[in-house]
Amino acid sequence: MEHELDVILSLTGGLSAALLMGLLALWLGLSPVVGYLLAGVIVGPFTPGFVAQQGITAQFAEIGVILLMFGVGLRFRLEELLAVRKVALPGAILQMAVTTAIVLPVMRLFGFSLGGAALIGVAVSVASTVVLLRVLEERGVLETPAGHLAVGWLVVEDLVTVFALVLLPAIAHASRGAPGSAGASSVSSASGAAPVFAWLIAIALVKVAVFVAGMLIVGRRVIPWLLARVERTRSRELFTLAVLVLALGLALASAEIFGASMALGAFLAGMAVGQSELSARAATDALPMRDAFAVMFFVSTGMLFDPRAVLARPALLLTVLALVLVAKPVVAFCLSRLLGQSRETASTLAASLAQIGEFSFILATVARGLGLLPGEALQPLVAVAIVSIAVNPSLLRLAAASTARRGARAA
């Protein structure tokens, strides 16, 4: 009987810990995400007491990833990006490239492979959209020019990360050797690896392009039509089920049929639903379930955190923390200034990006599952996420206070 209750025990234990720690985080003035991550540490295998089944929790977390990406696609509006495209598009791409270029040699010094170091660099270069929106809204600057730029900047980062997620399965496939080849050793040789890798990437991109084109051309018409038909039944349950089936079904199809990531399928499904007049109802009716499973994603990530691993390599933790809190914001500040933004806007943007969150975890966990990233790489990322999310509101307050002082002196 105990084995039969593993699913219920893991879900109940994880959500209960998340509720308690989320409330504690709010009481301390921190983001609830910090509480969810700490809840995962508490119910994880590296701390005493109740231990949730990691395999079961990971399955719930996978649903959380799908619904998170569906939510990002649902609220994504192309016109919002176009409004700040001259700054956000080049700025975000350059910031990710420069930050990754800074992180890569540093992580190599800590013994990570070239590919692993590059993936850590990309994970560090991406900030959390969830945290950003919440903090900017709390500060009352979401609707300001700086807020619009920050949101557009992160939308570009999200899209680049989605593209990286698309490539990961092909990269993992190439690194293991092509099926039907003379052998993995011949594929891994210097003369044979590059053509095989290029061929696999090309196949992956063609399959993904077919899927994306189908979703953008057919999906944008068919999915709103289907939702409209379901909505005519006037059944809230059926409408909610339709939205969830679209999110989960298209995510699964993108992975099993087209070889892309489930995250991409969920994102495109969200975009297609977002084109419907019923998008607001979809968000109201279906996305509360997203929030619950998204919590399990953070809990599952926290369960991977081993305090002993961090204590064994404190220099690695402090280095990644410095890269997130100092190097990345400085890069963003300099680039935004070069692109013609005021010091106030650049300061707000830099402080907004001084954190990592769900996309960093999604990228790292997918890469880890594919064997592209060692498990120890998740330890500093989780620890740095907890710290950076906790201090991010304070950094924004400091940026605002510094700008106010300069304005007072100028007056």
Stockholm file with secondary structure:
# STOCKHOLM 1.0

chainA/1-411         MEHELDVILSLTGGLSAALLMGLLALWLGLSPVVGYLLAGVIVGPFTPGFVAQQGITAQFAEIGVILLMFGVGLRFRLEELLAVRKVALPGAILQMAVTTAIVLPVMRLFGFSLGGAALIGVAVSVASTVVLLRVLEERGVLETPAGHLAVGWLVVEDLVTVFALVLLPAIAHASRGAPGSAGASSVSSASGAAPVFAWLIAIALVKVAVFVAGMLIVGRRVIPWLLARVERTRSRELFTLAVLVLALGLALASAEIFGASMALGAFLAGMAVGQSELSARAATDALPMRDAFAVMFFVSTGMLFDPRAVLARPALLLTVLALVLVAKPVVAFCLSRLLGQSRETASTLAASLAQIGEFSFILATVARGLGLLPGEALQPLVAVAIVSIAVNPSLLRLAAASTARRGARAA
#=GR chainA/1-411 SS CTGGGHHHHHHHHHHHHHHHHHHHHHHTTCCHHHHHHHHHHHHSTTSSSCCCCHHHHHHHHHHHHHHHHHHHHHHCCHHHHHHTHHHHHHHHHHHHHHHHHHHHHHHHHTTCCHHHHHHHHHHHHCCCHHHHHHHHHHHTCTTSHHHHHHHHHHHHHHHHHHHHHHHHHHHHHHHHCCTTSSCHHHHHSHHHHHHHHHHHHHHHHHHHHHHHHHIIIIIHHHHHHHHHHHHTTTCHHHHHHHHHHHHHHHHHHHHHTTCCCHHHHHHHHHHHHHTSTTHHHHHHHHHHHHHHHHHHHHHHHHHTCCHHHHHHCHHHHHHHHHIIIIIHHHHHHHHHHHTTCCHHHHHHHHHHTSCCCHHHHHHHHHHHHTTSSCGGGHHHHHHHHHHHHHHHHHHHHHHHHHHHHHHHHHC
#=GC SS_cons         CTGGGHHHHHHHHHHHHHHHHHHHHHHTTCCHHHHHHHHHHHHSTTSSSCCCCHHHHHHHHHHHHHHHHHHHHHHCCHHHHHHTHHHHHHHHHHHHHHHHHHHHHHHHHTTCCHHHHHHHHHHHHCCCHHHHHHHHHHHTCTTSHHHHHHHHHHHHHHHHHHHHHHHHHHHHHHHHCCTTSSCHHHHHSHHHHHHHHHHHHHHHHHHHHHHHHHIIIIIHHHHHHHHHHHHTTTCHHHHHHHHHHHHHHHHHHHHHTTCCCHHHHHHHHHHHHHTSTTHHHHHHHHHHHHHHHHHHHHHHHHHTCCHHHHHHCHHHHHHHHHIIIIIHHHHHHHHHHHTTCCHHHHHHHHHHTSCCCHHHHHHHHHHHHTTSSCGGGHHHHHHHHHHHHHHHHHHHHHHHHHHHHHHHHHC
//
